[in-house]
Amino acid sequence: MNLQELIRPALVAVDVEVDDWQAAIRVCGKLFLLDGATEVRFSDAMVRVAREFGPYIVVAPGIALPHALPEDGVKNASIAVIKLKTPVNFGNRENDPVWLVVALAAVDNRQHIQGLAELAHILGNARNIERLRQSNTRDEILDVFFSAAPVD
């Protein structure tokens, strides 16, 4: 699946206000739930994984990539993206505070690989990161992900 199949408009939110990292992850979980991508328990699973394994999910300065296992209630492979109104700390000294949360819901170990490769390409480019920082609407966020994705 490519990025356009994984990031649907209903899975993107901007100016999200949260008190802490758990709330940020739970907002992504709620987007997944409302989209029909996951079961209710997936939010708790993402928080549990982050708690158990530490803030390694903060993969770059200001960017967190929470996730859980397919068996934690994933129905459809999806990526949720939220841009926080006020950044929050996830406990990663090098990369806090987080302003962009990109949550992954995978149905297996293979189906989402193309989308993850595209995501890595986008998030590895400083120009794209700056465009995401400047984005104020869902459409602007989607434009960064969809226009910057590599073409097969």
N, C-alpha and C positions, 0 to 999 in steps of 0.2 A: 504494500500500500504506500502511496506517496503522501506527501505532507498535506495536499489539498483534501485527500480522503480522510486524514486523521484529525485535522484541525477544522472543525465545522464552526460557522459563525456563532452558534449558540454556546460554544465552548470557550469563548473569549470575553473577558470583562476588563474594563479599565477603571481607574480611580477607585479601586477597592480599598476599603478601610478595614483594617484588622488590628487586634491588640498584640498578637504574637504569631510565631511561626506555625503553631498548630492550627490557629484560625485560618491562616493563609492556605494551608494544605486542605482544610475542610471546605473552603470556598471552591477550590478545584473539584473536590469530591461532590459538592452539591451540583456544580455544572455538569459533571459526568452523569449524576443521578437524573437530573432534569432532562438530559439528552437521551436517556435510556441506555447509556454506554456501560453503566456498572450498577451493581446492587448497593444498597445502603452501607453495608459493611466495608466497602472499599475505602472510604474515607478513614475509618479507624485503622485499617491495615496500613495505609500510607503513613499515618502518624506513628504507628507502632514500628514500622521499618525505620523511619527517621530516628526514633528514640533508641532503638536497639543498636543500630549501626553508626549512629552519630551524624554529624553535619556534613558528611561526605557528599550529600546531595546538593550542596552549594558548589556547583561545578565550575564557576567562573565568578569574577567580582560582580556581585549584585544579582546573580542568577541561580535559582534553585531548581532542581529536577526531581521532585518527589515521584515515587512509584511504589507499587506493591506487586505481588505475584498474580498471574492470571487466575489462579484458583481462589483468589481473595474476592471474587465477585465481578470479574470483567465479562461483559456481554459482547461489546463491540470495540475493536481497537480504536483508540482515540488519544488525542492530546488536548489538554485544556491549558489555556494561557491566561494568566491574570497579571495586570500591571498594578502594583500597589500605589495608593495615594501617598502613603508615608512608608518608607522602607522599614523592615523589621530585621532583628538579628536572629539567625538560626544557630548560632554557637560556633561559627567558623571564623576564627580570627582573621584569616587571610582574605576572605571574600565577603564578609558581612559589611554593611547591611544589604539585605536582599530587596530588590525593587521589582523583579520579574520572576514569576513562578510558572514553570512549564511542566505540568504533570502528565505522566505517561500511564495509560491503561493498555496493557498488551494482552492479547488473547492466547499467545503462544510465544515461542522463542524466535520465530521467523517472520511472521506476517508484517511486522512493523519495521523491519530492518532498513528498507529503502527510505521510509519517512525519517527514521533516526539519523541516517546518513545525511539527508537533506537538512535536518535540524542542526546537526553538527556543523555543516558547511555554513549555514546562516549565522549561528551563534559564535562561530570562530572568526567572523569578519567584523572588524571594528566599525566600519561604516554602517553595517546592519544594526549593530548594538546601538549606535548613536541614533539611527532612525527609530528604533524601538523606544529609546529614552524620550524622543521628541513626540512620539505618537500619543494622541489624546483621545482617539476614538477606536472602536472595534475595527472599523474599516481600515484605518491607518495601520493597525497592528497586522491585520490579515494581509494587507498589501506588502508589508515587509516580508512576511513569510512566503507569500505566493510569488512575488516578483523576483525574490532573491534565490529561490530554490533552483538548483542546477537542473538543466534539461537533459533528459536521456539522449 
